[in-house]
Amino acid sequence: MKTIHEELSATTYPGRGIMIGLSPDGKKAVTAYFIMGRSENSRNRIFAQEGEGIRTQAFDESKLEDPSLIIYSPVKVLGDTTIVTNGDQTDTIYDFLKDGKTFEEALDSREFEPDAPNFTPRISGLMKVESGRYSYKLSILKSADGDPESCERFVYHYNEPVAGKAHFIHTYMSDGNPLPSFKGEPEALKSLDDIDEFTKECWESLNEDNKVSLFTRFIDIETGECETRIINKNN
């Protein structure tokens, strides 16, 4: 397994990323979500707490252009379930789960973002912590090698997480025009026991010019109590 630093520093533009796993001591469910940006509109954002989750919002409202794909709730909590995504599919998943349906059913109703020529993948994660038991899922919806007529759908289940391991999925393989979509399975990375060390390693490993905001959360598997950190480049 690579370290977080080795993976995040390997490219200047992984885009948006979700990391979910289990701490080395086996006691904490671990997650991180970050956003990056190349345009002024994308960089003009911060994470703000909203209930038990977070929401993106403009740092400078006067500079906000098109909010459609950049203003959304990346994290929402429904009971013992935490939803983490890179777009408004957070709301879709939340609503489907609330109606007794599944993560997969929710994502079957969505596809990649309509931002030609990039067709940015929709990445999503689901963490379930209940009475000492923990499992998680990751998903990516992406175009078939840039073909807007074909959406490829992948869901990865981690029903027995391994202590010390996290899985990481992100939108782009690297910088480019158009941006190349993520390929392959979620990458296995070494997780950490301390949320502040975890947050610091994630933030400092992201490209200085392109990073925008970072959210991290550790959830105690026995008690359900959480610790959260938010870092905004704009503050």
C-alpha positions, 0 to 999 in steps of 0.5 A: 500500500502507498502512503497518502502522501505518495498517492496524492502528490503523484499528480497535480490534479486528481480533481475531487477525491473520496477516501474511506477506510479503517484506522490501524487500531481498528477503532475508527471509521475514517473518511476524507473528501477534497475538492480542487479547482483550475478555474476562478469559479471552481477555486472560489469555494469553501466547505461549511458545516450544515447539520451533521454534514457539509455544504460547498458555498462561494467564498466571494458571492460576487465572483460566483458564475455557474453554481450548478456543478460546484454548489452542493452538499458533499456529506449528509448523515442519515441515522447510522449512515454517512454519505460522501459524494462529489455532487448533488447525487448526495441528495439522491442517495439520501432520498432513496435511503430514506425511502427504504431503497439502496445506494445502488438504486439511487446511483442507477438513476444518475450518470456522469456530470454534463460538463463536456468534454470532460464528462466528470465522473460522479464518485460516491461513498457510503459508510455504515457504522452500527453497534460496533459493526462497520462497512463501506461502499465506493462507486464511480459513474463515468463515460465510456472513454469520453462517449456521452452516450454510454455510462459505465457504473461501478460499485465496490463493497467493503463489508469487512474493512481491514485495519490500517487500510483506506480506499481512495477514488478520485475524478481524474487521473491527471491534468489535461484537456479534456481531463482524463477520467479515473481508471481502475479500482479504488486505490489502497492507501495506509490510513492513520490513527490520529485525525489531525495527522491524517488531515495534515497529510491529506492537505499538505500532499495536495497540489498547492495551486489547485487545492481548495477545501478538505473535509475529514471525519473519524467515527468511533465504531463502538459509540458512533461519536465523530470528530470532524476537521475542515480546511479551506484555502480561502478563509 
